[in-house]
Amino acid sequence: KGISTMSNPTASDVHIDAALSDLAIAWGSQQYVWDQLAPVVDVPKQSDKYHIFTLDDFRRDEIPGPRAEKTLAERGEYGLSNDSFYCDDWAWGKSTSKEAKKNADAALNLEQADLRYCLGVVNRRIELQWVSEVFTTSVWDTDITGASSVSTNQVIYWSTEATSEPIQDVRAQADAIQKATGERPNRLAMGREVLTVLLDHPDIVDRLPVNAIREVMLKHLAALFEVDEIIVGVASYNSAKKGATVSNSFIWGKNALLYYVPSSPSKDVPSALYSFRWGPRSVLNYEDTPAGKMADVIEVHDYVDVKVTASELGVFFSGIVE
């Protein structure tokens, strides 16, 4: 493509590098799990609306009795509202001089290193955004808090091995959601610090196979909690600004989320939450401007949004371990 003399490249100056885009998809999120948390719905527009059905209307016993001959069947209505999504462009770029590329050691692929760097920045921001929007209090109909002694909407810290009952706590909340909605939660997401506590909890240790690999342990743990899948947020990050003292922490914290998602996601099928994606992740590769800079740019773009679409289908366990 030609080189633009403008301060920023235009759409015609930017090349979508198919090979690098494929590599970005192949690398995926690696340590990040934001794209596993919610079912992904591919959408044709960057912004649109999705339907919200009135749950109670689908659960009410309304037929007064058998239909009499030569009479019409009883009829009813269900409530229907809508909300909207907007797939923001989560993007990051890196400029590398042509001299650096020419002088790089044979074993150093700067193009792939730049891509890996940009992927990490984008995935980290999306993960942090998802956690702030759905993996927190005051979002779901029910919040349960860990405590040393219990009161309303509290349970004993799961890290208190002698008196806590994590399996019973999760099953009790699953029963409550199923009773209220008809759907039983089938996913349990948690931070790495929560998993570490659970794997050492006496109520769980005796029920797990000895010396099992991590994947096997998670499957058995899911069976104990009666969910189809356990998602563990393991990503950590440095929250300090560049040049400041490093401050590392886990993104997902000491929390857990029990929720329901359908096996066949769709904008019109109830789910605790959905991720909306506008097109696949893409990688742009173009010559930096102005032309005299003698540098190439790699950018990663991901148009996604996450929405809590049925708050009654989830329960959040906040600060569930000390």
C-alpha positions as CSV (number, residue, x, y, z in Angstrom):
1,K,0.0,0.0,0.0
2,G,1.1,3.6,-0.4
3,I,2.3,5.6,2.5
4,S,0.0,8.3,3.9
5,T,1.4,11.7,4.6
6,M,-1.2,12.3,7.2
7,S,-0.4,12.1,10.9
8,N,-2.5,8.9,11.1
9,P,-2.9,6.2,8.5
10,T,-6.3,5.9,6.8
11,A,-8.2,2.8,6.2
12,S,-6.7,2.5,2.7
13,D,-3.2,2.6,4.0
14,V,-3.7,-0.1,6.6
15,H,-3.2,-3.8,5.6
16,I,-4.9,-6.5,7.6
17,D,-2.2,-9.1,7.9
18,A,-4.1,-12.5,7.4
19,A,-1.1,-14.6,8.6
20,L,-0.6,-12.6,11.8
21,S,-4.4,-12.5,12.4
22,D,-4.4,-16.3,12.2
23,L,-1.5,-16.5,14.5
24,A,-3.3,-14.2,17.0
25,I,-6.3,-16.5,16.9
26,A,-4.1,-19.6,17.4
27,W,-2.3,-18.0,20.3
28,G,-5.7,-17.1,21.8
29,S,-6.0,-15.7,25.2
30,Q,-3.4,-18.1,26.8
31,Q,-3.6,-17.2,30.5
32,Y,-6.7,-15.1,30.1
33,V,-10.2,-16.6,30.3
34,W,-12.5,-13.7,29.5
35,D,-13.5,-15.4,26.2
36,Q,-14.5,-18.5,28.2
37,L,-16.6,-16.8,30.8
38,A,-19.6,-16.1,28.7
39,P,-21.1,-17.7,25.6
40,V,-19.9,-15.7,22.5
41,V,-22.6,-14.4,20.1
42,D,-21.2,-13.3,16.7
43,V,-23.1,-10.2,15.6
44,P,-23.3,-8.5,12.2
45,K,-23.4,-4.9,13.7
46,Q,-21.2,-3.2,16.1
47,S,-24.2,-2.1,18.2
48,D,-27.7,-3.6,18.4
49,K,-30.4,-4.7,20.8
50,Y,-31.1,-8.0,22.4
51,H,-34.4,-9.3,23.9
52,I,-35.2,-9.8,27.6
53,F,-38.1,-12.1,28.3
54,T,-40.1,-11.7,31.5
55,L,-39.1,-14.9,33.3
56,D,-42.2,-15.3,35.5
57,D,-44.5,-15.4,32.4
58,F,-42.8,-18.6,31.3
59,R,-43.2,-20.3,34.6
60,R,-46.8,-19.5,35.6
61,D,-49.5,-22.2,35.7
62,E,-52.2,-20.5,33.8
63,I,-54.5,-23.1,32.2
64,P,-57.7,-23.1,34.4
65,G,-58.8,-26.5,33.2
66,P,-59.3,-28.7,30.1
67,R,-60.7,-27.0,27.0
68,A,-64.3,-27.7,26.4
69,E,-65.5,-28.8,22.9
70,K,-66.1,-26.1,20.4
71,T,-64.4,-23.5,22.5
72,L,-61.2,-21.6,21.9
73,A,-58.0,-22.4,23.8
74,E,-57.1,-20.1,26.6
75,R,-54.5,-17.5,25.6
76,G,-51.9,-15.5,27.3
77,E,-49.0,-13.1,26.8
78,Y,-45.4,-12.8,27.9
79,G,-43.5,-9.7,28.7
80,L,-40.7,-8.7,26.3
81,S,-38.2,-5.8,26.7
82,N,-34.8,-5.2,25.3
83,D,-31.4,-3.8,26.1
84,S,-28.5,-2.9,23.9
85,F,-24.8,-3.8,23.4
86,Y,-21.9,-2.0,21.9
87,C,-18.8,-3.8,20.8
88,D,-16.0,-1.4,21.7
89,D,-12.7,-1.7,19.8
90,W,-10.1,-2.9,22.3
91,A,-6.9,-2.2,20.5
92,W,-3.1,-1.7,21.0
93,G,-0.2,-1.1,18.7
94,K,3.6,-1.3,18.6
95,S,6.0,0.5,16.3
96,T,9.3,-1.1,15.5
97,S,12.0,0.6,13.4
98,K,13.2,-1.0,10.2
99,E,16.8,-0.8,11.6
100,A,15.8,-2.8,14.6
101,K,14.3,-5.5,12.4
102,K,17.4,-5.7,10.2
103,N,19.8,-5.8,13.2
104,A,17.8,-8.4,15.2
105,D,19.4,-11.7,15.8
106,A,18.2,-14.6,13.7
107,A,16.6,-16.2,16.7
108,L,14.6,-13.1,17.5
109,N,11.4,-12.6,15.5
110,L,10.5,-9.0,16.3
111,E,7.2,-9.2,14.4
112,Q,6.0,-12.1,16.5
113,A,7.3,-10.5,19.7
114,D,5.4,-7.3,18.9
115,L,2.3,-9.3,18.2
116,R,2.6,-11.2,21.5
117,Y,3.1,-8.0,23.4
118,C,0.0,-6.3,21.8
119,L,-2.1,-9.4,22.4
120,G,-1.1,-9.4,26.1
121,V,-2.1,-5.7,26.5
122,V,-5.5,-6.2,24.7
123,N,-6.3,-9.4,26.6
124,R,-5.3,-8.0,29.9
125,R,-7.5,-4.9,29.4
126,I,-10.5,-6.9,28.3
127,E,-10.1,-9.3,31.2
128,L,-9.9,-6.4,33.7
129,Q,-13.0,-4.8,32.0
130,W,-15.0,-8.1,32.2
131,V,-14.1,-8.6,35.9
132,S,-15.1,-5.0,36.7
133,E,-18.5,-5.4,35.0
134,V,-19.7,-9.0,35.8
135,F,-17.3,-10.4,38.5
136,T,-18.3,-8.1,41.2
137,T,-21.0,-7.2,43.7
138,S,-24.3,-5.3,43.1
139,V,-24.6,-6.9,39.6
140,W,-26.4,-10.2,40.4
141,D,-29.6,-10.7,42.2
142,T,-27.8,-12.4,45.0
143,D,-24.4,-11.6,46.6
144,I,-22.9,-13.9,49.2
145,T,-20.0,-12.7,51.3
146,G,-17.3,-14.7,53.1
147,A,-17.1,-14.0,56.9
148,S,-15.7,-15.4,60.1
149,S,-19.2,-15.6,61.6
150,V,-22.3,-15.7,59.4
151,S,-25.3,-13.3,59.1
152,T,-27.7,-12.7,56.2
153,N,-26.2,-13.5,52.8
154,Q,-22.9,-14.6,54.4
155,V,-21.1,-17.9,54.6
156,I,-18.0,-19.0,56.6
157,Y,-14.8,-18.3,54.7
158,W,-13.9,-21.3,52.6
159,S,-10.4,-21.0,53.9
160,T,-11.7,-21.7,57.4
161,E,-11.3,-25.5,57.0
162,A,-12.8,-26.6,60.3
163,T,-16.3,-25.0,59.9
164,S,-16.8,-23.9,56.3
165,E,-18.8,-26.0,53.8
166,P,-18.1,-24.8,50.3
167,I,-19.8,-27.7,48.5
168,Q,-23.0,-27.2,50.5
169,D,-22.8,-23.4,50.0
170,V,-22.6,-23.7,46.2
171,R,-25.3,-26.4,46.0
172,A,-27.7,-24.4,48.2
173,Q,-27.4,-21.3,46.0
174,A,-27.8,-23.5,42.9
175,D,-31.0,-25.0,44.4
176,A,-32.3,-21.4,45.1
177,I,-31.6,-20.3,41.5
178,Q,-33.2,-23.4,40.1
179,K,-36.3,-23.0,42.3
180,A,-36.7,-19.3,41.2
181,T,-35.9,-19.7,37.5
182,G,-36.2,-23.3,36.5
183,E,-32.6,-23.3,35.3
184,R,-29.8,-24.8,37.4
185,P,-26.4,-23.0,37.3
186,N,-23.9,-25.0,35.3
187,R,-20.7,-22.9,35.5
188,L,-18.5,-21.9,38.4
189,A,-15.9,-19.3,37.8
190,M,-13.3,-18.4,40.4
191,G,-10.0,-16.7,41.0
192,R,-6.8,-18.8,41.4
193,E,-6.6,-18.0,45.1
194,V,-10.0,-19.6,45.6
195,L,-9.0,-22.7,43.7
196,T,-5.9,-23.1,45.8
197,V,-8.0,-23.0,49.0
198,L,-10.6,-25.5,47.7
199,L,-7.9,-28.0,46.6
200,D,-6.7,-28.2,50.2
201,H,-10.1,-28.1,51.8
202,P,-10.7,-31.4,53.8
203,D,-14.3,-31.7,52.5
204,I,-12.8,-31.9,49.0
205,V,-9.4,-33.5,49.4
206,D,-10.9,-36.9,50.4
207,R,-13.2,-36.9,47.3
208,L,-10.5,-36.1,44.7
209,P,-8.3,-38.8,43.0
210,V,-4.8,-39.0,44.4
211,N,-2.0,-37.4,42.2
212,A,-4.5,-36.3,39.5
213,I,-3.4,-33.9,36.9
214,R,-5.0,-30.4,37.0
215,E,-7.5,-31.1,34.3
216,V,-8.8,-34.2,36.1
217,M,-9.0,-32.3,39.4
218,L,-11.1,-29.6,37.8
219,K,-13.5,-32.2,36.3
220,H,-13.9,-33.9,39.7
221,L,-14.3,-30.6,41.4
222,A,-17.0,-29.6,38.9
223,A,-18.8,-32.9,39.6
224,L,-18.7,-32.2,43.4
225,F,-20.2,-28.8,42.8
226,E,-22.7,-30.2,40.3
227,V,-21.6,-27.9,37.4
228,D,-20.5,-28.7,33.9
229,E,-17.4,-26.5,34.0
230,I,-15.1,-24.7,36.4
231,I,-13.3,-21.6,35.0
232,V,-10.3,-20.4,36.9
233,G,-9.0,-16.9,36.4
234,V,-5.2,-17.2,36.8
235,A,-4.1,-13.9,35.2
236,S,-2.2,-11.4,37.3
237,Y,-1.1,-7.9,36.4
238,N,1.0,-4.9,37.5
239,S,-1.4,-2.1,38.4
240,A,1.4,0.5,38.7
241,K,2.0,3.2,36.1
242,K,5.2,3.0,34.0
243,G,8.2,4.0,36.1
244,A,6.3,3.5,39.4
245,T,7.0,0.8,42.0
246,V,5.6,-2.6,40.7
247,S,2.3,-3.6,42.3
248,N,1.3,-7.1,41.3
249,S,-2.1,-8.7,42.0
250,F,-4.4,-11.4,40.6
251,I,-7.1,-9.9,38.4
252,W,-9.9,-12.2,39.6
253,G,-9.4,-11.7,43.3
254,K,-10.7,-14.0,46.0
255,N,-14.2,-14.3,44.5
256,A,-16.4,-16.8,42.7
257,L,-19.4,-16.7,40.4
258,L,-22.0,-19.4,40.0
259,Y,-24.2,-19.0,37.0
260,Y,-26.2,-20.6,34.1
261,V,-25.4,-20.5,30.4
262,P,-27.2,-22.4,27.6
263,S,-25.7,-25.1,25.5
264,S,-26.7,-23.3,22.3
265,P,-26.2,-19.5,22.8
266,S,-28.3,-17.0,20.9
267,K,-29.3,-13.4,21.5
268,D,-32.9,-14.7,22.2
269,V,-32.0,-17.5,24.5
270,P,-31.8,-16.7,28.3
271,S,-28.3,-16.8,29.8
272,A,-26.7,-15.2,32.8
273,L,-24.4,-13.3,30.5
274,Y,-23.3,-13.1,26.9
275,S,-20.2,-11.8,25.1
276,F,-21.0,-10.1,21.8
277,R,-18.3,-10.1,19.1
278,W,-18.3,-8.0,16.0
279,G,-16.0,-9.8,13.6
280,P,-12.9,-11.8,14.4
281,R,-9.8,-10.5,16.2
282,S,-7.7,-8.8,13.6
283,V,-4.0,-7.7,13.3
284,L,-3.1,-4.6,11.2
285,N,0.4,-4.3,9.8
286,Y,1.4,-1.0,8.1
287,E,4.3,1.4,7.6
288,D,4.4,4.1,10.3
289,T,3.9,7.7,9.4
290,P,5.4,10.0,8.5
291,A,7.4,8.0,6.0
292,G,10.7,9.3,7.3
293,K,10.2,7.4,10.5
294,M,11.3,4.2,8.8
295,A,9.2,2.0,11.1
296,D,6.5,-0.6,10.9
297,V,3.4,-0.9,13.1
298,I,1.5,-3.9,14.3
299,E,-1.9,-3.3,15.9
300,V,-4.3,-5.8,17.5
301,H,-8.1,-5.1,17.4
302,D,-10.9,-6.9,19.1
303,Y,-14.5,-5.6,19.0
304,V,-16.3,-7.2,21.9
305,D,-18.8,-6.4,24.7
306,V,-20.0,-8.4,27.7
307,K,-23.5,-8.0,29.2
308,V,-25.3,-9.5,32.2
309,T,-28.5,-10.5,30.4
310,A,-30.2,-12.3,33.3
311,S,-29.0,-11.3,36.8
312,E,-31.3,-13.8,38.4
313,L,-29.3,-16.7,36.8
314,G,-26.2,-16.0,38.8
315,V,-24.9,-15.6,42.4
316,F,-21.6,-13.8,43.3
317,F,-19.4,-15.1,46.2
318,S,-17.4,-12.0,47.3
319,G,-14.2,-12.3,49.3
320,I,-15.0,-16.0,49.8
321,V,-11.5,-16.8,51.1
322,E,-9.3,-14.8,53.5
